[in-house]
Structures are given as C-alpha cells and as structure tokens.
Amino acid sequence: MNRPLVGALATAVLGAAALVGSAGSAGAATQDHPTHARHHGKHKTRAVDFAGTVALDDCSGSLVKMPTSQENDKALVMSNGHCLESGMPSAGQVIVDQPSSRSFTLLDKSAGELGTIQATKITYATMTNTDVSLYETSSTYAEIQQKYGIKPLELATDHPAKGAGISVVSGYWKKIYTCNIDGFVPTLKEGDWTWKDSVRYTPECKTIGGTSGSPVLDTSTGKIAAINNTGNENGEKCTVNNPCEVDENGKVTVHKGTNYAEETYGIPKCFAAGNKLDLSAAGCELPKPSGARR
C-alpha cells in the first residue's frame, strides 16, 4: 500500500504501496472494455494540476463531488480505506457514519497549501472489494470555493478504458505521476484483503508511500477514474505490499514493481441527493456493513 512508514506497527505494515477504491462490480472484471483512443486529437488531453487535492498526515486524497452534488451540500473528501486514522479495516469490515475530526490540507493548482478543511464524520470506508474512505466535512462546496477558490473533482460514472491516459495526483508528495491504464485485474489480493476489477498502471507510474488515496484522473475528461492504492514492491506473492493478480480461471501472477488503483465509477450510484449515502440504492454495489439488508 502506498502509505509511508510511521511509528506504529499497525501503520508500518502498510509500507510503500497504495490501496485504491474499486466500486465497480466483480462481474465487470470479465467484460471486454474499450480501448481508449489516444491519437490525432480524438481525445484532447487536459492539463492536470493539484487543485482539489488534499494532503493527509500520511496519505493523499481529494475534495470530490458526485454528479448530483449541489454547491450547498456538505463537501466530501476521498482517500483510501487503509488510510483511516483508526487503522486499516479488516477484511469484510465496512464502516459507515462514524464521527471524525480529521483535518485535510487543501492545495491550489500549484500545490500551494491554502488551508485546512475539517471532517465531521466518516461517511463510508472499507477495504473489501475496493479500498476507499469518504469523509463528510463541516464546509459546503460553496463555502470552500468562496474561501479558497477551489472546486471539487468529479467522480466519473463510466468504467475506465484500457489505454486511457491518466495522472495520479499526490497531495502528500505534491507530485503528479503520468502514465496509462495497462489493463484490468479481475481479483487483486494483498495480505487478508481482496479487491475486484482493479486498474493496472503502465510502468511510468512509479507510485510510492504517501501516494495512497491519490485521485487517478482521466486526462481526457479531468474526472476521477480510480483511486491509487497499492503496488508490488519486492516480487513476493500476495503478501502485504506485494499484491498478486488472480484471473478469471484462478491463475495467480506477480508483477514486481507494478502499481495499481481501484475503480470509483460505481460510487456515485450509492449517493442520493444531498450527498447522502444510500447503500440500498438501485445499482449500488459497494459492500454493506455486516447485518445490513442486502
């Protein structure tokens, strides 16, 4: 996972890989996804900067909106589930509506620090099927824009495309990694955790500790296509910081030095008007808390 080593053992186990949130369905992993046209101006590449990204104490993140979000809604911040201040959720664990007072440092387009925004609760977090945390803040989008001149990044609602140009924008390191989507992994396993339909980067995105939770922007749309979350550091098989790929037939492969993200296109289906989480909404495939009605 791409979170830097910190003092506590529970944190240190995270090493320097990066877990990301894949809200796409497991079934989507077996589909053929269109190749992204990248030549002769078919898809214009947008300039990517740091506006809308945030730095956490040990991870990266972003100020995000759903397609249905309104300017007077309480703003959301997205990072990885493994970046939670309380420690990594266990396999199968889902956290909803828990109080939080975490602070996020908001960056401008040049990675200058504008100030902090404050969480009031963890709206949703898990490391099951995906690796995502979504915080509700005390500020509305309008208030943030008025005070800092920053608009949120928007989550795309379409499955990302193989070959798409992407930028991984780390607020923690104030660094942008640029590469392409190499392909999709039906199942990515790391330690006790399993993620579905993960994004594999081409080799140019050499993400490191601290990049966990970075938004992965599609450079043709400027929207968030995934969330950065892990990479295979030492060539080990399915261990912490050494995820392995499992195909539809159960074949396991290891790609040392390869980094990954989790898709986010399914997340908006789980949010209703007012940025309210609704895990029972039609099309929502985010894991539910144990005991919740399915």
C-alpha positions as protocol buffer text, in pm:
chain_id: "A"
residue {
  index: 1
  type: MET
  ca { x: 0 y: 0 z: 0 }
}
residue {
  index: 2
  type: ASN
  ca { x: 130 y: 344 z: -82 }
}
residue {
  index: 3
  type: ARG
  ca { x: 130 y: 488 z: 266 }
}
residue {
  index: 4
  type: PRO
  ca { x: 456 y: 597 z: 430 }
}
residue {
  index: 5
  type: LEU
  ca { x: 607 y: 414 z: 723 }
}
residue {
  index: 6
  type: VAL
  ca { x: 507 y: 574 z: 1050 }
}
residue {
  index: 7
  type: GLY
  ca { x: 590 y: 476 z: 1405 }
}
residue {
  index: 8
  type: ALA
  ca { x: 315 y: 233 z: 1499 }
}
residue {
  index: 9
  type: LEU
  ca { x: 341 y: -126 z: 1382 }
}
residue {
  index: 10
  type: ALA
  ca { x: -17 y: -122 z: 1256 }
}
residue {
  index: 11
  type: THR
  ca { x: 78 y: 167 z: 1034 }
}
residue {
  index: 12
  type: ALA
  ca { x: 422 y: 42 z: 941 }
}
residue {
  index: 13
  type: VAL
  ca { x: 278 y: -274 z: 791 }
}
residue {
  index: 14
  type: LEU
  ca { x: 138 y: -53 z: 519 }
}
residue {
  index: 15
  type: GLY
  ca { x: 482 y: 12 z: 378 }
}
residue {
  index: 16
  type: ALA
  ca { x: 504 y: 195 z: 49 }
}
residue {
  index: 17
  type: ALA
  ca { x: 224 y: 63 z: -167 }
}
residue {
  index: 18
  type: ALA
  ca { x: -111 y: 227 z: -238 }
}
residue {
  index: 19
  type: LEU
  ca { x: -459 y: 76 z: -199 }
}
residue {
  index: 20
  type: VAL
  ca { x: -745 y: 232 z: -401 }
}
residue {
  index: 21
  type: GLY
  ca { x: -1126 y: 210 z: -414 }
}
residue {
  index: 22
  type: SER
  ca { x: -1287 y: -13 z: -676 }
}
residue {
  index: 23
  type: ALA
  ca { x: -1657 y: 47 z: -669 }
}
residue {
  index: 24
  type: GLY
  ca { x: -1710 y: -144 z: -989 }
}
residue {
  index: 25
  type: SER
  ca { x: -1883 y: -480 z: -971 }
}
residue {
  index: 26
  type: ALA
  ca { x: -1689 y: -803 z: -961 }
}
residue {
  index: 27
  type: GLY
  ca { x: -1875 y: -906 z: -1273 }
}
residue {
  index: 28
  type: ALA
  ca { x: -1736 y: -610 z: -1463 }
}
residue {
  index: 29
  type: ALA
  ca { x: -1391 y: -765 z: -1439 }
}
residue {
  index: 30
  type: THR
  ca { x: -1471 y: -1024 z: -1701 }
}
residue {
  index: 31
  type: GLN
  ca { x: -1603 y: -781 z: -1958 }
}
residue {
  index: 32
  type: ASP
  ca { x: -1406 y: -651 z: -2254 }
}
residue {
  index: 33
  type: HIS
  ca { x: -1357 y: -280 z: -2200 }
}
residue {
  index: 34
  type: PRO
  ca { x: -1300 y: -45 z: -2494 }
}
residue {
  index: 35
  type: THR
  ca { x: -952 y: 69 z: -2579 }
}
residue {
  index: 36
  type: HIS
  ca { x: -909 y: 440 z: -2529 }
}
residue {
  index: 37
  type: ALA
  ca { x: -829 y: 631 z: -2849 }
}
residue {
  index: 38
  type: ARG
  ca { x: -524 y: 843 z: -2783 }
}
residue {
  index: 39
  type: HIS
  ca { x: -409 y: 975 z: -3118 }
}
residue {
  index: 40
  type: HIS
  ca { x: -478 y: 1256 z: -3365 }
}
residue {
  index: 41
  type: GLY
  ca { x: -687 y: 1463 z: -3128 }
}
residue {
  index: 42
  type: LYS
  ca { x: -967 y: 1211 z: -3085 }
}
residue {
  index: 43
  type: HIS
  ca { x: -943 y: 1270 z: -2712 }
}
residue {
  index: 44
  type: LYS
  ca { x: -798 y: 1602 z: -2610 }
}
residue {
  index: 45
  type: THR
  ca { x: -563 y: 1577 z: -2314 }
}
residue {
  index: 46
  type: ARG
  ca { x: -643 y: 1816 z: -2032 }
}
residue {
  index: 47
  type: ALA
  ca { x: -375 y: 1980 z: -1821 }
}
residue {
  index: 48
  type: VAL
  ca { x: -376 y: 1823 z: -1475 }
}
residue {
  index: 49
  type: ASP
  ca { x: -281 y: 2019 z: -1164 }
}
residue {
  index: 50
  type: PHE
  ca { x: -321 y: 1993 z: -786 }
}
residue {
  index: 51
  type: ALA
  ca { x: -639 y: 2198 z: -747 }
}
residue {
  index: 52
  type: GLY
  ca { x: -890 y: 1998 z: -545 }
}
residue {
  index: 53
  type: THR
  ca { x: -638 y: 1756 z: -400 }
}
residue {
  index: 54
  type: VAL
  ca { x: -563 y: 1732 z: -28 }
}
residue {
  index: 55
  type: ALA
  ca { x: -280 y: 1611 z: 190 }
}
residue {
  index: 56
  type: LEU
  ca { x: -345 y: 1392 z: 493 }
}
residue {
  index: 57
  type: ASP
  ca { x: -93 y: 1329 z: 768 }
}
residue {
  index: 58
  type: ASP
  ca { x: 23 y: 1008 z: 599 }
}
residue {
  index: 59
  type: CYS
  ca { x: -173 y: 977 z: 272 }
}
residue {
  index: 60
  type: SER
  ca { x: -317 y: 1169 z: -20 }
}
residue {
  index: 61
  type: GLY
  ca { x: -677 y: 1246 z: -108 }
}
residue {
  index: 62
  type: SER
  ca { x: -914 y: 1477 z: -292 }
}
residue {
  index: 63
  type: LEU
  ca { x: -1214 y: 1701 z: -250 }
}
residue {
  index: 64
  type: VAL
  ca { x: -1480 y: 1518 z: -452 }
}
residue {
  index: 65
  type: LYS
  ca { x: -1833 y: 1562 z: -578 }
}
residue {
  index: 66
  type: MET
  ca { x: -2091 y: 1327 z: -721 }
}
residue {
  index: 67
  type: PRO
  ca { x: -2264 y: 1416 z: -1047 }
}
residue {
  index: 68
  type: THR
  ca { x: -2572 y: 1502 z: -839 }
}
residue {
  index: 69
  type: SER
  ca { x: -2388 y: 1707 z: -575 }
}
residue {
  index: 70
  type: GLN
  ca { x: -2505 y: 2067 z: -527 }
}
residue {
  index: 71
  type: GLU
  ca { x: -2297 y: 2366 z: -418 }
}
residue {
  index: 72
  type: ASN
  ca { x: -2470 y: 2387 z: -78 }
}
residue {
  index: 73
  type: ASP
  ca { x: -2412 y: 2019 z: 4 }
}
residue {
  index: 74
  type: LYS
  ca { x: -2154 y: 1935 z: 269 }
}
residue {
  index: 75
  type: ALA
  ca { x: -1832 y: 1861 z: 82 }
}
residue {
  index: 76
  type: LEU
  ca { x: -1679 y: 1513 z: 65 }
}
residue {
  index: 77
  type: VAL
  ca { x: -1312 y: 1413 z: 84 }
}
residue {
  index: 78
  type: MET
  ca { x: -1200 y: 1080 z: -60 }
}
residue {
  index: 79
  type: SER
  ca { x: -895 y: 873 z: 33 }
}
residue {
  index: 80
  type: ASN
  ca { x: -817 y: 504 z: 87 }
}
residue {
  index: 81
  type: GLY
  ca { x: -979 y: 278 z: 343 }
}
residue {
  index: 82
  type: HIS
  ca { x: -631 y: 182 z: 460 }
}
residue {
  index: 83
  type: CYS
  ca { x: -562 y: 549 z: 536 }
}
residue {
  index: 84
  type: LEU
  ca { x: -823 y: 570 z: 814 }
}
residue {
  index: 85
  type: GLU
  ca { x: -699 y: 737 z: 1132 }
}
residue {
  index: 86
  type: SER
  ca { x: -830 y: 438 z: 1329 }
}
residue {
  index: 87
  type: GLY
  ca { x: -621 y: 189 z: 1130 }
}
residue {
  index: 88
  type: MET
  ca { x: -694 y: -45 z: 843 }
}
residue {
  index: 89
  type: PRO
  ca { x: -1038 y: -208 z: 830 }
}
residue {
  index: 90
  type: SER
  ca { x: -1025 y: -586 z: 848 }
}
residue {
  index: 91
  type: ALA
  ca { x: -1129 y: -797 z: 551 }
}
residue {
  index: 92
  type: GLY
  ca { x: -1508 y: -784 z: 526 }
}
residue {
  index: 93
  type: GLN
  ca { x: -1541 y: -480 z: 752 }
}
residue {
  index: 94
  type: VAL
  ca { x: -1750 y: -182 z: 639 }
}
residue {
  index: 95
  type: ILE
  ca { x: -1760 y: 144 z: 835 }
}
residue {
  index: 96
  type: VAL
  ca { x: -2045 y: 394 z: 795 }
}
residue {
  index: 97
  type: ASP
  ca { x: -2141 y: 720 z: 969 }
}
residue {
  index: 98
  type: GLN
  ca { x: -1865 y: 729 z: 1231 }
}
residue {
  index: 99
  type: PRO
  ca { x: -1761 y: 1061 z: 1391 }
}
residue {
  index: 100
  type: SER
  ca { x: -1430 y: 1204 z: 1273 }
}
residue {
  index: 101
  type: SER
  ca { x: -1244 y: 1531 z: 1331 }
}
residue {
  index: 102
  type: ARG
  ca { x: -968 y: 1465 z: 1079 }
}
residue {
  index: 103
  type: SER
  ca { x: -814 y: 1766 z: 904 }
}
residue {
  index: 104
  type: PHE
  ca { x: -716 y: 1786 z: 538 }
}
residue {
  index: 105
  type: THR
  ca { x: -475 y: 2036 z: 385 }
}
residue {
  index: 106
  type: LEU
  ca { x: -630 y: 2178 z: 69 }
}
residue {
  index: 107
  type: LEU
  ca { x: -396 y: 2252 z: -222 }
}
residue {
  index: 108
  type: ASP
  ca { x: -417 y: 2500 z: -508 }
}
residue {
  index: 109
  type: LYS
  ca { x: -325 y: 2420 z: -868 }
}
residue {
  index: 110
  type: SER
  ca { x: 47 y: 2472 z: -799 }
}
residue {
  index: 111
  type: ALA
  ca { x: 41 y: 2255 z: -484 }
}
residue {
  index: 112
  type: GLY
  ca { x: 41 y: 2559 z: -256 }
}
residue {
  index: 113
  type: GLU
  ca { x: -125 y: 2500 z: 81 }
}
residue {
  index: 114
  type: LEU
  ca { x: -443 y: 2705 z: 108 }
}
residue {
  index: 115
  type: GLY
  ca { x: -565 y: 2597 z: 450 }
}
residue {
  index: 116
  type: THR
  ca { x: -746 y: 2309 z: 615 }
}
residue {
  index: 117
  type: ILE
  ca { x: -1092 y: 2163 z: 590 }
}
residue {
  index: 118
  type: GLN
  ca { x: -1234 y: 1955 z: 872 }
}
residue {
  index: 119
  type: ALA
  ca { x: -1419 y: 1626 z: 870 }
}
residue {
  index: 120
  type: THR
  ca { x: -1726 y: 1573 z: 1083 }
}
residue {
  index: 121
  type: LYS
  ca { x: -1770 y: 1204 z: 1006 }
}
residue {
  index: 122
  type: ILE
  ca { x: -1653 y: 906 z: 806 }
}
residue {
  index: 123
  type: THR
  ca { x: -1944 y: 857 z: 570 }
}
residue {
  index: 124
  type: TYR
  ca { x: -1814 y: 528 z: 430 }
}
residue {
  index: 125
  type: ALA
  ca { x: -1495 y: 322 z: 443 }
}
residue {
  index: 126
  type: THR
  ca { x: -1388 y: -31 z: 353 }
}
residue {
  index: 127
  type: MET
  ca { x: -1101 y: -239 z: 220 }
}
residue {
  index: 128
  type: THR
  ca { x: -1333 y: -507 z: 83 }
}
residue {
  index: 129
  type: ASN
  ca { x: -1369 y: -527 z: -298 }
}
residue {
  index: 130
  type: THR
  ca { x: -1230 y: -174 z: -302 }
}
residue {
  index: 131
  type: ASP
  ca { x: -1011 y: 48 z: -83 }
}
residue {
  index: 132
  type: VAL
  ca { x: -1189 y: 373 z: -15 }
}
residue {
  index: 133
  type: SER
  ca { x: -1282 y: 619 z: 258 }
}
residue {
  index: 134
  type: LEU
  ca { x: -1524 y: 908 z: 213 }
}
residue {
  index: 135
  type: TYR
  ca { x: -1541 y: 1181 z: 475 }
}
residue {
  index: 136
  type: GLU
  ca { x: -1813 y: 1443 z: 515 }
}
residue {
  index: 137
  type: THR
  ca { x: -1672 y: 1783 z: 607 }
}
residue {
  index: 138
  type: SER
  ca { x: -1811 y: 2077 z: 802 }
}
residue {
  index: 139
  type: SER
  ca { x: -1797 y: 2300 z: 493 }
}
residue {
  index: 140
  type: THR
  ca { x: -2016 y: 2317 z: 184 }
}
residue {
  index: 141
  type: TYR
  ca { x: -1868 y: 2322 z: -164 }
}
residue {
  index: 142
  type: ALA
  ca { x: -1982 y: 2685 z: -195 }
}
residue {
  index: 143
  type: GLU
  ca { x: -1807 y: 2783 z: 127 }
}
residue {
  index: 144
  type: ILE
  ca { x: -1483 y: 2617 z: 15 }
}
residue {
  index: 145
  type: GLN
  ca { x: -1496 y: 2786 z: -323 }
}
residue {
  index: 146
  type: GLN
  ca { x: -1571 y: 3125 z: -168 }
}
residue {
  index: 147
  type: LYS
  ca { x: -1287 y: 3096 z: 84 }
}
residue {
  index: 148
  type: TYR
  ca { x: -1022 y: 2921 z: -125 }
}
residue {
  index: 149
  type: GLY
  ca { x: -1135 y: 2947 z: -487 }
}
residue {
  index: 150
  type: ILE
  ca { x: -1128 y: 2566 z: -523 }
}
residue {
  index: 151
  type: LYS
  ca { x: -1386 y: 2345 z: -691 }
}
residue {
  index: 152
  type: PRO
  ca { x: -1416 y: 1971 z: -621 }
}
residue {
  index: 153
  type: LEU
  ca { x: -1304 y: 1698 z: -858 }
}
residue {
  index: 154
  type: GLU
  ca { x: -1591 y: 1496 z: -1004 }
}
residue {
  index: 155
  type: LEU
  ca { x: -1621 y: 1119 z: -999 }
}
residue {
  index: 156
  type: ALA
  ca { x: -1673 y: 967 z: -1344 }
}
residue {
  index: 157
  type: THR
  ca { x: -1966 y: 727 z: -1382 }
}
residue {
  index: 158
  type: ASP
  ca { x: -1827 y: 518 z: -1669 }
}
residue {
  index: 159
  type: HIS
  ca { x: -1590 y: 224 z: -1640 }
}
residue {
  index: 160
  type: PRO
  ca { x: -1238 y: 342 z: -1731 }
}
residue {
  index: 161
  type: ALA
  ca { x: -1090 y: 230 z: -2062 }
}
residue {
  index: 162
  type: LYS
  ca { x: -779 y: 29 z: -2132 }
}
residue {
  index: 163
  type: GLY
  ca { x: -507 y: 255 z: -2268 }
}
residue {
  index: 164
  type: ALA
  ca { x: -660 y: 570 z: -2121 }
}
residue {
  index: 165
  type: GLY
  ca { x: -416 y: 844 z: -2029 }
}
residue {
  index: 166
  type: ILE
  ca { x: -416 y: 900 z: -1652 }
}
residue {
  index: 167
  type: SER
  ca { x: -249 y: 1118 z: -1391 }
}
residue {
  index: 168
  type: VAL
  ca { x: -207 y: 1010 z: -1028 }
}
residue {
  index: 169
  type: VAL
  ca { x: -204 y: 1333 z: -825 }
}
residue {
  index: 170
  type: SER
  ca { x: -46 y: 1303 z: -480 }
}
residue {
  index: 171
  type: GLY
  ca { x: -126 y: 1581 z: -236 }
}
residue {
  index: 172
  type: TYR
  ca { x: 107 y: 1429 z: 23 }
}
residue {
  index: 173
  type: TRP
  ca { x: 417 y: 1443 z: -201 }
}
residue {
  index: 174
  type: LYS
  ca { x: 289 y: 1727 z: -422 }
}
residue {
  index: 175
  type: LYS
  ca { x: 381 y: 1516 z: -720 }
}
residue {
  index: 176
  type: ILE
  ca { x: 195 y: 1404 z: -1033 }
}
residue {
  index: 177
  type: TYR
  ca { x: 261 y: 1063 z: -1193 }
}
residue {
  index: 178
  type: THR
  ca { x: 154 y: 1029 z: -1557 }
}
residue {
  index: 179
  type: CYS
  ca { x: 101 y: 701 z: -1743 }
}
residue {
  index: 180
  type: ASN
  ca { x: -176 y: 491 z: -1898 }
}
residue {
  index: 181
  type: ILE
  ca { x: -414 y: 217 z: -1790 }
}
residue {
  index: 182
  type: ASP
  ca { x: -235 y: -105 z: -1883 }
}
residue {
  index: 183
  type: GLY
  ca { x: -537 y: -323 z: -1813 }
}
residue {
  index: 184
  type: PHE
  ca { x: -776 y: -456 z: -1551 }
}
residue {
  index: 185
  type: VAL
  ca { x: -726 y: -724 z: -1287 }
}
residue {
  index: 186
  type: PRO
  ca { x: -1030 y: -942 z: -1204 }
}
residue {
  index: 187
  type: THR
  ca { x: -902 y: -1001 z: -849 }
}
residue {
  index: 188
  type: LEU
  ca { x: -611 y: -834 z: -674 }
}
residue {
  index: 189
  type: LYS
  ca { x: -505 y: -995 z: -344 }
}
residue {
  index: 190
  type: GLU
  ca { x: -280 y: -844 z: -78 }
}
residue {
  index: 191
  type: GLY
  ca { x: -248 y: -1000 z: 266 }
}
residue {
  index: 192
  type: ASP
  ca { x: -601 y: -1051 z: 402 }
}
residue {
  index: 193
  type: TRP
  ca { x: -761 y: -814 z: 152 }
}
residue {
  index: 194
  type: THR
  ca { x: -914 y: -870 z: -192 }
}
residue {
  index: 195
  type: TRP
  ca { x: -1010 y: -608 z: -450 }
}
residue {
  index: 196
  type: LYS
  ca { x: -1217 y: -655 z: -762 }
}
residue {
  index: 197
  type: ASP
  ca { x: -1165 y: -521 z: -1115 }
}
residue {
  index: 198
  type: SER
  ca { x: -853 y: -325 z: -1022 }
}
residue {
  index: 199
  type: VAL
  ca { x: -664 y: -90 z: -1254 }
}
residue {
  index: 200
  type: ARG
  ca { x: -307 y: -183 z: -1351 }
}
residue {
  index: 201
  type: TYR
  ca { x: -79 y: 107 z: -1446 }
}
residue {
  index: 202
  type: THR
  ca { x: 182 y: 111 z: -1720 }
}
residue {
  index: 203
  type: PRO
  ca { x: 538 y: 125 z: -1574 }
}
residue {
  index: 204
  type: GLU
  ca { x: 569 y: 505 z: -1584 }
}
residue {
  index: 205
  type: CYS
  ca { x: 353 y: 547 z: -1271 }
}
residue {
  index: 206
  type: LYS
  ca { x: 607 y: 456 z: -1005 }
}
residue {
  index: 207
  type: THR
  ca { x: 392 y: 548 z: -708 }
}
residue {
  index: 208
  type: ILE
  ca { x: 547 y: 532 z: -360 }
}
residue {
  index: 209
  type: GLY
  ca { x: 449 y: 552 z: 6 }
}
residue {
  index: 210
  type: GLY
  ca { x: 233 y: 857 z: 71 }
}
residue {
  index: 211
  type: THR
  ca { x: 54 y: 836 z: -263 }
}
residue {
  index: 212
  type: SER
  ca { x: -221 y: 619 z: -111 }
}
residue {
  index: 213
  type: GLY
  ca { x: -558 y: 776 z: -175 }
}
residue {
  index: 214
  type: SER
  ca { x: -444 y: 992 z: -466 }
}
residue {
  index: 215
  type: PRO
  ca { x: -714 y: 1056 z: -725 }
}
residue {
  index: 216
  type: VAL
  ca { x: -644 y: 894 z: -1061 }
}
residue {
  index: 217
  type: LEU
  ca { x: -761 y: 1143 z: -1322 }
}
residue {
  index: 218
  type: ASP
  ca { x: -856 y: 1052 z: -1677 }
}
residue {
  index: 219
  type: THR
  ca { x: -660 y: 1312 z: -1872 }
}
residue {
  index: 220
  type: SER
  ca { x: -924 y: 1328 z: -2148 }
}
residue {
  index: 221
  type: THR
  ca { x: -1209 y: 1423 z: -1913 }
}
residue {
  index: 222
  type: GLY
  ca { x: -1042 y: 1559 z: -1600 }
}
residue {
  index: 223
  type: LYS
  ca { x: -1268 y: 1335 z: -1391 }
}
residue {
  index: 224
  type: ILE
  ca { x: -1165 y: 1079 z: -1129 }
}
residue {
  index: 225
  type: ALA
  ca { x: -1148 y: 730 z: -1280 }
}
residue {
  index: 226
  type: ALA
  ca { x: -995 y: 548 z: -982 }
}
residue {
  index: 227
  type: ILE
  ca { x: -813 y: 587 z: -652 }
}
residue {
  index: 228
  type: ASN
  ca { x: -447 y: 489 z: -616 }
}
residue {
  index: 229
  type: ASN
  ca { x: -384 y: 217 z: -360 }
}
residue {
  index: 230
  type: THR
  ca { x: -105 y: -38 z: -392 }
}
residue {
  index: 231
  type: GLY
  ca { x: 195 y: -184 z: -572 }
}
residue {
  index: 232
  type: ASN
  ca { x: 416 y: -493 z: -568 }
}
residue {
  index: 233
  type: GLU
  ca { x: 744 y: -388 z: -407 }
}
residue {
  index: 234
  type: ASN
  ca { x: 956 y: -700 z: -370 }
}
residue {
  index: 235
  type: GLY
  ca { x: 810 y: -958 z: -607 }
}
residue {
  index: 236
  type: GLU
  ca { x: 652 y: -1158 z: -325 }
}
residue {
  index: 237
  type: LYS
  ca { x: 321 y: -1335 z: -381 }
}
residue {
  index: 238
  type: CYS
  ca { x: 0 y: -1196 z: -227 }
}
residue {
  index: 239
  type: THR
  ca { x: 171 y: -1053 z: 84 }
}
residue {
  index: 240
  type: VAL
  ca { x: 131 y: -705 z: 234 }
}
residue {
  index: 241
  type: ASN
  ca { x: 289 y: -455 z: -7 }
}
residue {
  index: 242
  type: ASN
  ca { x: 315 y: -732 z: -266 }
}
residue {
  index: 243
  type: PRO
  ca { x: -27 y: -779 z: -426 }
}
residue {
  index: 244
  type: CYS
  ca { x: -80 y: -1061 z: -673 }
}
residue {
  index: 245
  type: GLU
  ca { x: -317 y: -1081 z: -967 }
}
residue {
  index: 246
  type: VAL
  ca { x: -577 y: -1357 z: -996 }
}
residue {
  index: 247
  type: ASP
  ca { x: -752 y: -1408 z: -1331 }
}
residue {
  index: 248
  type: GLU
  ca { x: -1097 y: -1549 z: -1402 }
}
residue {
  index: 249
  type: ASN
  ca { x: -956 y: -1904 z: -1400 }
}
residue {
  index: 250
  type: GLY
  ca { x: -780 y: -1863 z: -1068 }
}
residue {
  index: 251
  type: LYS
  ca { x: -430 y: -1831 z: -1216 }
}
residue {
  index: 252
  type: VAL
  ca { x: -203 y: -1620 z: -992 }
}
residue {
  index: 253
  type: THR
  ca { x: 64 y: -1392 z: -1135 }
}
residue {
  index: 254
  type: VAL
  ca { x: 307 y: -1147 z: -975 }
}
residue {
  index: 255
  type: HIS
  ca { x: 440 y: -830 z: -1138 }
}
residue {
  index: 256
  type: LYS
  ca { x: 721 y: -681 z: -930 }
}
residue {
  index: 257
  type: GLY
  ca { x: 727 y: -303 z: -947 }
}
residue {
  index: 258
  type: THR
  ca { x: 374 y: -276 z: -1090 }
}
residue {
  index: 259
  type: ASN
  ca { x: 130 y: -37 z: -924 }
}
residue {
  index: 260
  type: TYR
  ca { x: -249 y: -42 z: -904 }
}
residue {
  index: 261
  type: ALA
  ca { x: -565 y: 158 z: -839 }
}
residue {
  index: 262
  type: GLU
  ca { x: -925 y: 77 z: -758 }
}
residue {
  index: 263
  type: GLU
  ca { x: -1211 y: 196 z: -976 }
}
residue {
  index: 264
  type: THR
  ca { x: -1455 y: 454 z: -844 }
}
residue {
  index: 265
  type: TYR
  ca { x: -1720 y: 476 z: -1116 }
}
residue {
  index: 266
  type: GLY
  ca { x: -1977 y: 283 z: -909 }
}
residue {
  index: 267
  type: ILE
  ca { x: -1957 y: 507 z: -604 }
}
residue {
  index: 268
  type: PRO
  ca { x: -2199 y: 778 z: -729 }
}
residue {
  index: 269
  type: LYS
  ca { x: -2475 y: 516 z: -756 }
}
residue {
  index: 270
  type: CYS
  ca { x: -2457 y: 484 z: -377 }
}
residue {
  index: 271
  type: PHE
  ca { x: -2521 y: 851 z: -304 }
}
residue {
  index: 272
  type: ALA
  ca { x: -2857 y: 1025 z: -309 }
}
residue {
  index: 273
  type: ALA
  ca { x: -2944 y: 1394 z: -314 }
}
residue {
  index: 274
  type: GLY
  ca { x: -2759 y: 1600 z: -57 }
}
residue {
  index: 275
  type: ASN
  ca { x: -2452 y: 1372 z: -74 }
}
residue {
  index: 276
  type: LYS
  ca { x: -2636 y: 1121 z: 145 }
}
residue {
  index: 277
  type: LEU
  ca { x: -2507 y: 764 z: 142 }
}
residue {
  index: 278
  type: ASP
  ca { x: -2769 y: 511 z: 31 }
}
residue {
  index: 279
  type: LEU
  ca { x: -2625 y: 160 z: 9 }
}
residue {
  index: 280
  type: SER
  ca { x: -2969 y: 23 z: -85 }
}
residue {
  index: 281
  type: ALA
  ca { x: -3000 y: 244 z: -393 }
}
residue {
  index: 282
  type: ALA
  ca { x: -3050 y: 77 z: -730 }
}
residue {
  index: 283
  type: GLY
  ca { x: -2716 y: -14 z: -886 }
}
residue {
  index: 284
  type: CYS
  ca { x: -2514 y: 44 z: -568 }
}
residue {
  index: 285
  type: GLU
  ca { x: -2262 y: -238 z: -532 }
}
residue {
  index: 286
  type: LEU
  ca { x: -2044 y: -108 z: -250 }
}
residue {
  index: 287
  type: PRO
  ca { x: -2015 y: -365 z: 30 }
}
residue {
  index: 288
  type: LYS
  ca { x: -2264 y: -319 z: 312 }
}
residue {
  index: 289
  type: PRO
  ca { x: -2196 y: -344 z: 685 }
}
residue {
  index: 290
  type: SER
  ca { x: -2242 y: -691 z: 830 }
}
residue {
  index: 291
  type: GLY
  ca { x: -2604 y: -743 z: 929 }
}
residue {
  index: 292
  type: ALA
  ca { x: -2728 y: -481 z: 685 }
}
residue {
  index: 293
  type: ARG
  ca { x: -3010 y: -572 z: 450 }
}
residue {
  index: 294
  type: ARG
  ca { x: -2878 y: -672 z: 105 }
}
